[in-house]
Amino acid sequence: MVYNWGIGLQSSKESQVIERNGYTMSQLLKTITTSAPTTDIPFNRPCLLGNELVNMMECLDQGHLSGNGDFTKRCERFFEERFGFKKALLTTSCTDALEMTALLMNLQPGDEVIMPSFTFVSTANAFLLRGAKIVFADSEADTPNIDVQKLEALITEKTRAVVVVHYAGMACNMDALLALTQRHHLFLIEDAAHAIDAYYKGKTLGSFGQMSTFSFHETKNIICGEGGLLAVNDPALIDRAEIIREKGTNRTAFFRGQVDKYTWQDIGSSFLPADYVAAFLWAQLENMAQIQSRRLEIWRHYEQLLKPLAEKGLAQLPKIPQHASNNAHMFYLVCNSLEQRTYIIDTLKKDKIQAVFHYLPLHESPYYGPHHDGRNLENVTRYADCLLRLPLYYDLTPELVERVAKVVIAACVSFELASRER
Ligand SMILES: Cc1ncc(COP(=O)(O)O)c(C=O)c1O
């Protein structure tokens, strides 16, 4: 297949007629976002606002395809100015940003890192790769966030860091976490993969820890396919973070004209994304307010329609702690049992609606299970068995939200009636 992207012919933002096999830009966007549907209502659909390809074309026309070009700088400046991060560094993923935090902490084999068990494998892998021992903690009873009350007992003289995940973009208890980590002289790392544009008592998530990490994977609110951000809030770590991102060299300082050649300074790897990825991301950042407000409308619509389930004890809705904002990253239910959740998923599937569970407990995983110290992390097990995520994406219409909610309610009611008969 021959692609004619019109490179060099159309580079300005006014151009909406870049052709690809005869498609206009808007038709092309539609093709991308609607291709190969496997269900009527998938769990996620990447959201495109319109300027993603235009920006990428502009980047190609600028002739700077590798990292740290104009779009990378625009995105990084946006994060620093908007969210107050001391230094924002785009990365190829949140996974890579987490690996950078582990390198920046100078972890030694045997050092201990405390984190929730209810998280993605990358949170743990990043530190395991440096030889650390992972100590998994339980979640709160009423949110999947780490239970800060249970952390002090896990701290030993080898503990170096506490890593927290703001699950579904809802803030952990940051006052308690700051007090704890400062008292014990530990790093506080925020895995804010879900938590773009989210706040604790009005302060941006990602600005509390010495370092924090974000994801722009296509399932997140703000996307670029695969991508991430390392926010560095401790000024002492900034220079080294730049070096580690650029294969252990001071190439970034070289391109700023601060040194006359770049050399190998430290360990590092290739964590810098291509500038055309940043160009895509920039189109999303420019439209962040629109994305967030649309997602919040959908979230609130679900909440309003599904409230009766919570009132009748058929499922729990997400609890937003008083200290937390809601960035509408995810709408989930906590079902009453694994059997009920399986029944709801199957019922939705019959109606061509895709709803999905989430993390499996890392402390019980085939890889880590044999190393876990045997503590029962009861809330983690409950969220792993009972949490159910409903479709939530930018162009999910109110009619589709209603269709999902109706099937969920019907499934909960019929499951309840059948259990009473048993
Ligand atoms: C809590 C958490 N941390 C890290 C990641 C990894 O993000 P990425 O896919 O950008 O590497 C994910 C992925 O969804 C996640 O849920």
The ligand as an SDF file (V2000), in Angstrom:
LIG
                    3D

 16 16  0  0  0  0  0  0  0  0999 V2000
   -0.0690    2.1790   37.9390 C   0  0  0  0  0  0  0  0  0  0  0  0
    0.6650    2.0140   36.6560 C   0  0  0  0  0  0  0  0  0  0  0  0
    1.9770    2.2820   36.6060 N   0  0  0  0  0  0  0  0  0  0  0  0
    2.6870    2.1660   35.4740 C   0  0  0  0  0  0  0  0  0  0  0  0
    2.0910    1.7820   34.2980 C   0  0  0  0  0  0  0  0  0  0  0  0
    2.9120    1.6440   33.0500 C   0  0  0  0  0  0  0  0  0  0  0  0
    2.6040    2.6530   32.1320 O   0  0  0  0  0  0  0  0  0  0  0  0
    3.1930    2.5960   30.6470 P   0  0  0  0  0  0  0  0  0  0  0  0
    2.3090    1.6980   29.8650 O   0  0  0  0  0  0  0  0  0  0  0  0
    3.1380    4.0210   30.1680 O   0  0  0  0  0  0  0  0  0  0  0  0
    4.5850    2.1080   30.7430 O   0  0  0  0  0  0  0  0  0  0  0  0
    0.7220    1.4910   34.2850 C   0  0  0  0  0  0  0  0  0  0  0  0
    0.0680    1.0750   33.0440 C   0  0  0  0  0  0  0  0  0  0  0  0
   -1.0970    1.2100   32.8500 O   0  0  0  0  0  0  0  0  0  0  0  0
   -0.0100    1.6110   35.4930 C   0  0  0  0  0  0  0  0  0  0  0  0
   -1.3180    1.3120   35.5510 O   0  0  0  0  0  0  0  0  0  0  0  0
  1  2  1  0
  2  3  1  0
  2 15  2  0
  3  4  2  0
  4  5  1  0
  5  6  1  0
  5 12  2  0
  6  7  1  0
  7  8  1  0
  8  9  2  0
  8 10  1  0
  8 11  1  0
 12 13  1  0
 12 15  1  0
 13 14  2  0
 15 16  1  0
M  END
$$$$
